[in-house]
């Protein structure tokens, strides 16, 4: 008889630069909330309120009631601490206009961006 358990990966960035990935086995018909409950007691996720964070399956937002398939990857998304647009402007200002991206002069006498 075939194995009826679902093998699910749960991934969360518990802190900046620290990603935790665990694999749990769940019964058929399990949903995202079941996967989160199975991981909530693990020491790797200590201090993380898993049900309060947004979650997704393979990079797409998913409700906690969404059913899972074998091999799915459940991801937890922390809230952003810095607006990405502001962070990009800050990096650009710090790096300078002449050294980054389209504004780099590729050859002598060339216009920036060409």
ABEGO torsion letter per residue (X at the ends): XBBABBBBBBBBBABBGBBBBBBBBBBBGBBAAAAAAAAAABAAABGBBAAABBBBBGGBBBBAABBBBBGBBBBBBBBBABBAAAAAAAAAAAAEAAABEAABBABBGBBBGX
